[in-house]
Amino acid sequence: MYCQNCGKELSDQASFCPSCGHPTRNTPTVAATRAGKAVSPHSRLAAILICFFVGTLGVHRFYVGKIGTGIAMIFTLGGLGIWTLVDLIMIASGTFTDVEGRLVTDWQV
C-alpha cells in the first residue's frame, strides 16, 4: 500500500503515513478534510457526469443523498435548467456538498 499524499510505501496496518502524517483509507475514525470540511465518499466525476446528462431530473442530487431537492428538481425540470447549471458549476468547482454537508471533491469513482 502507498500513501495517497506523498507516495511512500506503507505497511497494510498503517493508520497514518510515517513520512507526511496523512491518514490512510484504512482509518475509519479519521475523516478526511479539505479546507476544514469533511470530504464526501461520493465521486465528483460521477456527480458531474450525472448532472450533465440528467441534471434536469435531479439525479445527481439523489446520488449525494439530497432526496428532497432531487424531487423538487424533477417537478421544476431543474429550475428550468438554471438550477442544473448552478449545480454543474458548483460540482466542477468543488463546492458541491452531500446531504451531510461534506464536500464532493474527489474525482475517483
BELDATA-V640508 format. One record per residue. RES is the residue in one small letter. SS is DSSP state (H for helix, E for strand, C for the rest). PSI is psi in degrees with one decimal (* if undefined). D_CENTER is the distance of its C-alpha to the mean C-alpha in whole Angstrom. Layout:
# BELDATA-V640508
res=RES ss=SS psi=PSI d_center=D_CENTER
res=RES ss=SS psi=PSI d_center=D_CENTER
This chain:
# BELDATA-V640508
res=m ss=C psi=145.6 d_center=23
res=y ss=E psi=149.7 d_center=22
res=c ss=C psi=132.5 d_center=20
res=q ss=C psi=-20.0 d_center=17
res=n ss=C psi=-50.2 d_center=18
res=c ss=C psi=-11.9 d_center=22
res=g ss=C psi=3.0 d_center=22
res=k ss=C psi=150.4 d_center=25
res=e ss=E psi=138.9 d_center=26
res=l ss=C psi=159.0 d_center=25
res=s ss=C psi=158.4 d_center=27
res=d ss=C psi=-21.0 d_center=25
res=q ss=C psi=-3.0 d_center=26
res=a ss=C psi=135.5 d_center=25
res=s ss=C psi=-28.8 d_center=22
res=f ss=E psi=151.9 d_center=22
res=c ss=C psi=126.6 d_center=23
res=p ss=C psi=-20.8 d_center=27
res=s ss=C psi=-47.2 d_center=27
res=c ss=C psi=-10.8 d_center=24
res=g ss=C psi=5.1 d_center=23
res=h ss=C psi=135.0 d_center=19
res=p ss=E psi=148.4 d_center=18
res=t ss=C psi=168.1 d_center=18
res=r ss=C psi=-15.0 d_center=15
res=n ss=C psi=2.6 d_center=18
res=t ss=C psi=91.8 d_center=18
res=p ss=C psi=-22.4 d_center=17
res=t ss=C psi=-14.5 d_center=18
res=v ss=C psi=113.7 d_center=17
res=a ss=C psi=132.0 d_center=13
res=a ss=C psi=141.3 d_center=11
res=t ss=E psi=152.6 d_center=12
res=r ss=E psi=118.7 d_center=11
res=a ss=C psi=37.3 d_center=14
res=g ss=C psi=-0.1 d_center=15
res=k ss=E psi=147.0 d_center=12
res=a ss=E psi=150.7 d_center=10
res=v ss=E psi=131.9 d_center=6
res=s ss=C psi=148.3 d_center=4
res=p ss=C psi=-8.9 d_center=6
res=h ss=C psi=145.8 d_center=4
res=s ss=C psi=132.4 d_center=5
res=r ss=H psi=-34.2 d_center=5
res=l ss=H psi=-46.4 d_center=8
res=a ss=H psi=-43.9 d_center=9
res=a ss=H psi=-41.8 d_center=8
res=i ss=H psi=-36.2 d_center=10
res=l ss=H psi=-42.4 d_center=13
res=i ss=H psi=-44.8 d_center=13
res=c ss=H psi=-41.0 d_center=13
res=f ss=H psi=-43.8 d_center=16
res=f ss=H psi=-37.1 d_center=18
res=v ss=H psi=34.0 d_center=18
res=g ss=H psi=-32.1 d_center=16
res=t ss=H psi=-18.2 d_center=19
res=l ss=H psi=-1.5 d_center=19
res=g ss=C psi=19.6 d_center=16
res=v ss=H psi=-34.8 d_center=15
res=h ss=H psi=-30.8 d_center=11
res=r ss=H psi=-38.7 d_center=11
res=f ss=H psi=-38.7 d_center=13
res=y ss=H psi=-39.8 d_center=10
res=v ss=C psi=6.1 d_center=8
res=g ss=C psi=3.2 d_center=11
res=k ss=C psi=75.2 d_center=13
res=i ss=H psi=-45.0 d_center=16
res=g ss=H psi=-47.6 d_center=18
res=t ss=H psi=-24.8 d_center=17
res=g ss=H psi=-42.8 d_center=16
res=i ss=H psi=-41.3 d_center=20
res=a ss=H psi=-36.6 d_center=21
res=m ss=H psi=-32.2 d_center=20
res=i ss=H psi=-47.5 d_center=22
res=f ss=H psi=-25.5 d_center=25
res=t ss=H psi=4.8 d_center=24
res=l ss=H psi=49.9 d_center=23
res=g ss=H psi=35.8 d_center=20
res=g ss=H psi=41.3 d_center=23
res=l ss=H psi=33.0 d_center=25
res=g ss=C psi=-20.6 d_center=22
res=i ss=H psi=-46.7 d_center=21
res=w ss=H psi=-40.8 d_center=19
res=t ss=H psi=-43.6 d_center=17
res=l ss=H psi=-42.2 d_center=18
res=v ss=H psi=-44.9 d_center=16
res=d ss=H psi=-40.3 d_center=13
res=l ss=H psi=-43.3 d_center=13
res=i ss=H psi=-42.1 d_center=14
res=m ss=H psi=-40.4 d_center=11
res=i ss=H psi=-45.0 d_center=8
res=a ss=H psi=-34.9 d_center=11
res=s ss=H psi=-8.5 d_center=11
res=g ss=C psi=19.3 d_center=8
res=t ss=C psi=2.3 d_center=9
res=f ss=C psi=138.7 d_center=8
res=t ss=E psi=159.1 d_center=7
res=d ss=C psi=-172.0 d_center=7
res=v ss=C psi=-25.7 d_center=11
res=e ss=C psi=8.5 d_center=11
res=g ss=C psi=11.6 d_center=10
res=r ss=C psi=141.2 d_center=7
res=l ss=E psi=133.6 d_center=5
res=v ss=C psi=90.0 d_center=2
res=t ss=C psi=-20.9 d_center=4
res=d ss=C psi=135.0 d_center=6
res=w ss=C psi=-4.5 d_center=8
res=q ss=C psi=151.5 d_center=9
res=v ss=C psi=* d_center=10
